[in-house]
Amino acid sequence: MLVPYIPTLALIALGLIVLVAIGVRVIRSLRRFASTRTLVGDRVGDGVGLLKARSAALKVAFAQRRPEQARTRANPAYDRRGGGDRRITNG
């Protein structure tokens, strides 16, 4: 004799098994995504660091190529302590 609620219990059990299987796959995928995100973040950070280093090296190189008079504050045309640019203009 088949009890009427046994198919319902079997479907509920099957649904729970499928739900657990899907949950395990999602958690595994999320772990993989987190490790990939960390790896990408580290590589981007390394790239940003290299870019900052290159930018600093270019600033040093340009500063070394500039004439000595332009690099010192003795040049009154570029003295910004006194309130702005003091270059002579026709206006």
N, CA, C and O atoms as a GROMACS GRO file, in nm:
protein
  364
    1MET      N    1   0.084  -0.117   0.000
    1MET     CA    2   0.000   0.000   0.000
    1MET      C    3   0.090   0.125   0.000
    1MET      O    4   0.177   0.140   0.085
    2LEU      N    5   0.067   0.213  -0.095
    2LEU     CA    6   0.146   0.334  -0.113
    2LEU      C    7   0.079   0.447  -0.037
    2LEU      O    8  -0.038   0.478  -0.057
    3VAL      N    9   0.157   0.507   0.051
    3VAL     CA   10   0.105   0.619   0.129
    3VAL      C   11   0.111   0.743   0.041
    3VAL      O   12   0.211   0.762  -0.028
    4PRO      N   13   0.007   0.829   0.041
    4PRO     CA   14   0.002   0.942  -0.052
    4PRO      C   15   0.112   1.047  -0.032
    4PRO      O   16   0.143   1.121  -0.126
    5TYR      N   17   0.171   1.056   0.085
    5TYR     CA   18   0.270   1.162   0.107
    5TYR      C   19   0.413   1.117   0.074
    5TYR      O   20   0.504   1.200   0.078
    6ILE      N   21   0.435   0.989   0.041
    6ILE     CA   22   0.570   0.941   0.009
    6ILE      C   23   0.624   1.006  -0.119
    6ILE      O   24   0.740   1.045  -0.119
    7PRO      N   25   0.549   1.020  -0.228
    7PRO     CA   26   0.604   1.090  -0.346
    7PRO      C   27   0.640   1.235  -0.317
    7PRO      O   28   0.738   1.287  -0.371
    8THR      N   29   0.562   1.299  -0.232
    8THR     CA   30   0.593   1.438  -0.196
    8THR      C   31   0.725   1.444  -0.119
    8THR      O   32   0.809   1.530  -0.146
    9LEU      N   33   0.743   1.353  -0.023
    9LEU     CA   34   0.869   1.350   0.053
    9LEU      C   35   0.987   1.316  -0.038
    9LEU      O   36   1.096   1.371  -0.020
   10ALA      N   37   0.966   1.228  -0.134
   10ALA     CA   38   1.074   1.194  -0.226
   10ALA      C   39   1.111   1.314  -0.312
   10ALA      O   40   1.230   1.339  -0.335
   11LEU      N   41   1.013   1.388  -0.359
   11LEU     CA   42   1.042   1.508  -0.438
   11LEU      C   43   1.112   1.615  -0.355
   11LEU      O   44   1.203   1.683  -0.403
   12ILE      N   45   1.070   1.630  -0.230
   12ILE     CA   46   1.137   1.727  -0.141
   12ILE      C   47   1.282   1.685  -0.119
   12ILE      O   48   1.371   1.770  -0.124
   13ALA      N   49   1.307   1.555  -0.093
   13ALA     CA   50   1.444   1.506  -0.072
   13ALA      C   51   1.528   1.526  -0.198
   13ALA      O   52   1.643   1.569  -0.190
   14LEU      N   53   1.470   1.496  -0.313
   14LEU     CA   54   1.543   1.516  -0.438
   14LEU      C   55   1.574   1.664  -0.460
   14LEU      O   56   1.684   1.699  -0.504
   15GLY      N   57   1.479   1.750  -0.430
   15GLY     CA   58   1.502   1.894  -0.443
   15GLY      C   59   1.613   1.942  -0.351
   15GLY      O   60   1.695   2.025  -0.391
   16LEU      N   61   1.616   1.891  -0.229
   16LEU     CA   62   1.723   1.931  -0.136
   16LEU      C   63   1.859   1.882  -0.184
   16LEU      O   64   1.958   1.953  -0.171
   17ILE      N   65   1.864   1.761  -0.239
   17ILE     CA   66   1.990   1.709  -0.290
   17ILE      C   67   2.040   1.794  -0.407
   17ILE      O   68   2.159   1.826  -0.415
   18VAL      N   69   1.950   1.831  -0.498
   18VAL     CA   70   1.987   1.916  -0.610
   18VAL      C   71   2.031   2.054  -0.561
   18VAL      O   72   2.128   2.110  -0.612
   19LEU      N   73   1.960   2.108  -0.462
   19LEU     CA   74   1.996   2.239  -0.407
   19LEU      C   75   2.135   2.237  -0.343
   19LEU      O   76   2.212   2.331  -0.360
   20VAL      N   77   2.166   2.131  -0.270
   20VAL     CA   78   2.298   2.120  -0.208
   20VAL      C   79   2.406   2.107  -0.316
   20VAL      O   80   2.512   2.168  -0.305
   21ALA      N   81   2.379   2.029  -0.420
   21ALA     CA   82   2.477   2.013  -0.528
   21ALA      C   83   2.503   2.146  -0.598
   21ALA      O   84   2.618   2.180  -0.627
   22ILE      N   85   2.398   2.221  -0.625
   22ILE     CA   86   2.415   2.352  -0.688
   22ILE      C   87   2.489   2.447  -0.594
   22ILE      O   88   2.575   2.523  -0.639
   23GLY      N   89   2.457   2.443  -0.466
   23GLY     CA   90   2.526   2.529  -0.368
   23GLY      C   91   2.675   2.500  -0.362
   23GLY      O   92   2.756   2.593  -0.352
   24VAL      N   93   2.712   2.372  -0.366
   24VAL     CA   94   2.853   2.335  -0.362
   24VAL      C   95   2.925   2.388  -0.486
   24VAL      O   96   3.036   2.439  -0.475
   25ARG      N   97   2.862   2.377  -0.601
   25ARG     CA   98   2.926   2.427  -0.724
   25ARG      C   99   2.939   2.578  -0.722
   25ARG      O  100   3.040   2.632  -0.767
   26VAL      N  101   2.839   2.647  -0.670
   26VAL     CA  102   2.845   2.794  -0.663
   26VAL      C  103   2.956   2.838  -0.567
   26VAL      O  104   3.032   2.930  -0.598
   27ILE      N  105   2.965   2.773  -0.452
   27ILE     CA  106   3.069   2.809  -0.355
   27ILE      C  107   3.207   2.783  -0.415
   27ILE      O  108   3.298   2.864  -0.396
   28ARG      N  109   3.224   2.672  -0.486
   28ARG     CA  110   3.352   2.642  -0.549
   28ARG      C  111   3.387   2.749  -0.654
   28ARG      O  112   3.502   2.792  -0.664
   29SER      N  113   3.287   2.789  -0.731
   29SER     CA  114   3.311   2.892  -0.832
   29SER      C  115   3.346   3.026  -0.767
   29SER      O  116   3.432   3.098  -0.817
   30LEU      N  117   3.279   3.058  -0.657
   30LEU     CA  118   3.310   3.184  -0.588
   30LEU      C  119   3.452   3.184  -0.531
   30LEU      O  120   3.519   3.287  -0.534
   31ARG      N  121   3.497   3.071  -0.481
   31ARG     CA  122   3.635   3.063  -0.431
   31ARG      C  123   3.734   3.083  -0.545
   31ARG      O  124   3.833   3.155  -0.530
   32ARG      N  125   3.706   3.020  -0.659
   32ARG     CA  126   3.793   3.036  -0.775
   32ARG      C  127   3.794   3.181  -0.822
   32ARG      O  128   3.898   3.235  -0.859
   33PHE      N  129   3.677   3.244  -0.821
   33PHE     CA  130   3.667   3.385  -0.861
   33PHE      C  131   3.746   3.474  -0.766
   33PHE      O  132   3.815   3.567  -0.810
   34ALA      N  133   3.737   3.448  -0.636
   34ALA     CA  134   3.810   3.529  -0.538
   34ALA      C  135   3.960   3.517  -0.558
   34ALA      O  136   4.032   3.617  -0.549
   35SER      N  137   4.009   3.397  -0.585
   35SER     CA  138   4.154   3.382  -0.606
   35SER      C  139   4.196   3.450  -0.736
   35SER      O  140   4.304   3.509  -0.742
   36THR      N  141   4.112   3.443  -0.839
   36THR     CA  142   4.144   3.511  -0.964
   36THR      C  143   4.143   3.662  -0.945
   36THR      O  144   4.228   3.733  -0.999
   37ARG      N  145   4.046   3.712  -0.869
   37ARG     CA  146   4.038   3.855  -0.842
   37ARG      C  147   4.163   3.902  -0.767
   37ARG      O  148   4.216   4.010  -0.797
   38THR      N  149   4.210   3.825  -0.673
   38THR     CA  150   4.331   3.861  -0.599
   38THR      C  151   4.452   3.864  -0.692
   38THR      O  152   4.534   3.955  -0.685
   39LEU      N  153   4.462   3.764  -0.779
   39LEU     CA  154   4.574   3.758  -0.873
   39LEU      C  155   4.572   3.878  -0.968
   39LEU      O  156   4.675   3.940  -0.992
   40VAL      N  157   4.456   3.910  -1.021
   40VAL     CA  158   4.444   4.025  -1.112
   40VAL      C  159   4.475   4.155  -1.038
   40VAL      O  160   4.543   4.242  -1.092
   41GLY      N  161   4.426   4.168  -0.916
   41GLY     CA  162   4.455   4.288  -0.837
   41GLY      C  163   4.603   4.305  -0.811
   41GLY      O  164   4.655   4.417  -0.817
   42ASP      N  165   4.671   4.196  -0.783
   42ASP     CA  166   4.816   4.203  -0.761
   42ASP      C  167   4.889   4.245  -0.888
   42ASP      O  168   4.980   4.327  -0.884
   43ARG      N  169   4.848   4.190  -1.000
   43ARG     CA  170   4.914   4.225  -1.127
   43ARG      C  171   4.888   4.370  -1.165
   43ARG      O  172   4.977   4.439  -1.214
   44VAL      N  173   4.766   4.416  -1.143
   44VAL     CA  174   4.735   4.556  -1.173
   44VAL      C  175   4.814   4.648  -1.080
   44VAL      O  176   4.866   4.751  -1.123
   45GLY      N  177   4.823   4.611  -0.953
   45GLY     CA  178   4.902   4.689  -0.859
   45GLY      C  179   5.049   4.696  -0.898
   45GLY      O  180   5.113   4.800  -0.886
   46ASP      N  181   5.102   4.583  -0.946
   46ASP     CA  182   5.241   4.583  -0.993
   46ASP      C  183   5.257   4.675  -1.113
   46ASP      O  184   5.355   4.749  -1.123
   47GLY      N  185   5.160   4.670  -1.204
   47GLY     CA  186   5.167   4.757  -1.322
   47GLY      C  187   5.159   4.905  -1.285
   47GLY      O  188   5.229   4.988  -1.343
   48VAL      N  189   5.074   4.936  -1.187
   48VAL     CA  190   5.063   5.075  -1.142
   48VAL      C  191   5.193   5.120  -1.077
   48VAL      O  192   5.237   5.232  -1.098
   49GLY      N  193   5.254   5.032  -1.000
   49GLY     CA  194   5.382   5.066  -0.938
   49GLY      C  195   5.491   5.092  -1.041
   49GLY      O  196   5.569   5.185  -1.028
   50LEU      N  197   5.495   5.008  -1.144
   50LEU     CA  198   5.593   5.028  -1.251
   50LEU      C  199   5.566   5.159  -1.325
   50LEU      O  200   5.660   5.231  -1.360
   51LEU      N  201   5.440   5.190  -1.348
   51LEU     CA  202   5.405   5.315  -1.415
   51LEU      C  203   5.447   5.436  -1.332
   51LEU      O  204   5.498   5.534  -1.386
   52LYS      N  205   5.426   5.429  -1.201
   52LYS     CA  206   5.468   5.540  -1.114
   52LYS      C  207   5.621   5.555  -1.114
   52LYS      O  208   5.673   5.666  -1.115
   53ALA      N  209   5.690   5.442  -1.114
   53ALA     CA  210   5.837   5.447  -1.116
   53ALA      C  211   5.887   5.508  -1.248
   53ALA      O  212   5.980   5.589  -1.248
   54ARG      N  213   5.825   5.470  -1.359
   54ARG     CA  214   5.865   5.527  -1.487
   54ARG      C  215   5.836   5.676  -1.493
   54ARG      O  216   5.915   5.753  -1.546
   55SER      N  217   5.722   5.716  -1.438
   55SER     CA  218   5.687   5.858  -1.436
   55SER      C  219   5.789   5.937  -1.353
   55SER      O  220   5.831   6.045  -1.392
   56ALA      N  221   5.826   5.882  -1.239
   56ALA     CA  222   5.926   5.950  -1.155
   56ALA      C  223   6.061   5.958  -1.226
   56ALA      O  224   6.130   6.060  -1.217
   57ALA      N  225   6.098   5.852  -1.297
   57ALA     CA  226   6.225   5.854  -1.369
   57ALA      C  227   6.223   5.958  -1.480
   57ALA      O  228   6.323   6.026  -1.504
   58LEU      N  229   6.109   5.972  -1.548
   58LEU     CA  230   6.099   6.075  -1.652
   58LEU      C  231   6.107   6.215  -1.592
   58LEU      O  232   6.170   6.303  -1.651
   59LYS      N  233   6.045   6.237  -1.477
   59LYS     CA  234   6.054   6.368  -1.412
   59LYS      C  235   6.199   6.401  -1.377
   59LYS      O  236   6.243   6.514  -1.395
   60VAL      N  237   6.272   6.302  -1.328
   60VAL     CA  238   6.412   6.324  -1.294
   60VAL      C  239   6.492   6.354  -1.420
   60VAL      O  240   6.576   6.444  -1.422
   61ALA      N  241   6.467   6.278  -1.526
   61ALA     CA  242   6.541   6.299  -1.651
   61ALA      C  243   6.513   6.437  -1.709
   61ALA      O  244   6.604   6.505  -1.755
   62PHE      N  245   6.387   6.479  -1.707
   62PHE     CA  246   6.355   6.613  -1.758
   62PHE      C  247   6.416   6.721  -1.670
   62PHE      O  248   6.462   6.823  -1.720
   63ALA      N  249   6.417   6.700  -1.539
   63ALA     CA  250   6.476   6.799  -1.449
   63ALA      C  251   6.627   6.811  -1.473
   63ALA      O  252   6.683   6.920  -1.462
   64GLN      N  253   6.691   6.702  -1.505
   64GLN     CA  254   6.835   6.705  -1.529
   64GLN      C  255   6.868   6.772  -1.662
   64GLN      O  256   6.976   6.828  -1.676
   65ARG      N  257   6.778   6.768  -1.758
   65ARG     CA  258   6.803   6.831  -1.888
   65ARG      C  259   6.772   6.980  -1.887
   65ARG      O  260   6.818   7.053  -1.976
   66ARG      N  261   6.696   7.027  -1.789
   66ARG     CA  262   6.660   7.168  -1.782
   66ARG      C  263   6.784   7.251  -1.747
   66ARG      O  264   6.869   7.205  -1.670
   67PRO      N  265   6.797   7.370  -1.802
   67PRO     CA  266   6.913   7.454  -1.767
   67PRO      C  267   6.915   7.486  -1.618
   67PRO      O  268   6.811   7.490  -1.552
   68GLU      N  269   7.033   7.510  -1.567
   68GLU     CA  270   7.049   7.535  -1.423
   68GLU      C  271   6.971   7.656  -1.378
   68GLU      O  272   6.915   7.656  -1.268
   69GLN      N  273   6.965   7.761  -1.460
   69GLN     CA  274   6.895   7.884  -1.420
   69GLN      C  275   6.746   7.858  -1.402
   69GLN      O  276   6.684   7.915  -1.312
   70ALA      N  277   6.687   7.775  -1.485
   70ALA     CA  278   6.544   7.747  -1.474
   70ALA      C  279   6.513   7.658  -1.356
   70ALA      O  280   6.400   7.657  -1.307
   71ARG      N  281   6.612   7.581  -1.307
   71ARG     CA  282   6.588   7.490  -1.195
   71ARG      C  283   6.598   7.560  -1.060
   71ARG      O  284   6.549   7.507  -0.960
   72THR      N  285   6.659   7.677  -1.056
   72THR     CA  286   6.677   7.744  -0.927
   72THR      C  287   6.569   7.848  -0.906
   72THR      O  288   6.502   7.890  -1.000
   73ARG      N  289   6.552   7.889  -0.784
   73ARG     CA  290   6.454   7.993  -0.752
   73ARG      C  291   6.513   8.132  -0.775
   73ARG      O  292   6.447   8.233  -0.750
   74ALA      N  293   6.638   8.137  -0.822
   74ALA     CA  294   6.700   8.267  -0.848
   74ALA      C  295   6.643   8.332  -0.974
   74ALA      O  296   6.664   8.451  -0.997
   75ASN      N  297   6.572   8.256  -1.054
   75ASN     CA  298   6.512   8.309  -1.174
   75ASN      C  299   6.380   8.377  -1.136
   75ASN      O  300   6.283   8.308  -1.106
   76PRO      N  301   6.374   8.512  -1.137
   76PRO     CA  302   6.253   8.580  -1.088
   76PRO      C  303   6.132   8.561  -1.179
   76PRO      O  304   6.019   8.583  -1.134
   77ALA      N  305   6.151   8.520  -1.303
   77ALA     CA  306   6.036   8.501  -1.392
   77ALA      C  307   5.951   8.381  -1.349
   77ALA      O  308   5.832   8.375  -1.380
   78TYR      N  309   6.012   8.287  -1.278
   78TYR     CA  310   5.939   8.168  -1.237
   78TYR      C  311   5.929   8.158  -1.086
   78TYR      O  312   5.908   8.048  -1.033
   79ASP      N  313   5.942   8.266  -1.016
   79ASP     CA  314   5.933   8.266  -0.871
   79ASP      C  315   5.786   8.274  -0.832
   79ASP      O  316   5.723   8.378  -0.848
   80ARG      N  317   5.733   8.166  -0.781
   80ARG     CA  318   5.590   8.161  -0.747
   80ARG      C  319   5.564   8.198  -0.601
   80ARG      O  320   5.448   8.200  -0.559
   81ARG      N  321   5.666   8.227  -0.526
   81ARG     CA  322   5.644   8.265  -0.386
   81ARG      C  323   5.580   8.402  -0.374
   81ARG      O  324   5.509   8.430  -0.277
   82GLY      N  325   5.604   8.486  -0.473
   82GLY     CA  326   5.554   8.622  -0.465
   82GLY      C  327   5.415   8.641  -0.522
   82GLY      O  328   5.370   8.755  -0.534
   83GLY      N  329   5.346   8.536  -0.557
   83GLY     CA  330   5.208   8.550  -0.600
   83GLY      C  331   5.186   8.537  -0.747
   83GLY      O  332   5.120   8.623  -0.807
   84GLY      N  333   5.238   8.436  -0.808
   84GLY     CA  334   5.205   8.411  -0.947
   84GLY      C  335   5.322   8.429  -1.042
   84GLY      O  336   5.436   8.451  -1.001
   85ASP      N  337   5.289   8.419  -1.166
   85ASP     CA  338   5.388   8.425  -1.273
   85ASP      C  339   5.426   8.572  -1.297
   85ASP      O  340   5.339   8.657  -1.314
   86ARG      N  341   5.556   8.600  -1.297
   86ARG     CA  342   5.602   8.738  -1.314
   86ARG      C  343   5.662   8.764  -1.453
   86ARG      O  344   5.733   8.862  -1.474
   87ARG      N  345   5.633   8.676  -1.546
   87ARG     CA  346   5.685   8.697  -1.680
   87ARG      C  347   5.618   8.821  -1.741
   87ARG      O  348   5.501   8.850  -1.716
   88ILE      N  349   5.695   8.892  -1.821
   88ILE     CA  350   5.644   9.015  -1.880
   88ILE      C  351   5.555   8.980  -1.999
   88ILE      O  352   5.593   8.902  -2.086
   89THR      N  353   5.437   9.038  -2.001
   89THR     CA  354   5.343   9.015  -2.111
   89THR      C  355   5.307   9.148  -2.171
   89THR      O  356   5.324   9.252  -2.107
   90ASN      N  357   5.257   9.148  -2.292
   90ASN     CA  358   5.217   9.270  -2.360
   90ASN      C  359   5.069   9.296  -2.343
   90ASN      O  360   5.002   9.328  -2.440
   91GLY      N  361   5.018   9.284  -2.227
   91GLY     CA  362   4.876   9.303  -2.214
   91GLY      C  363   4.837   9.350  -2.086
   91GLY      O  364   4.718   9.370  -2.061
   0.00000   0.00000   0.00000
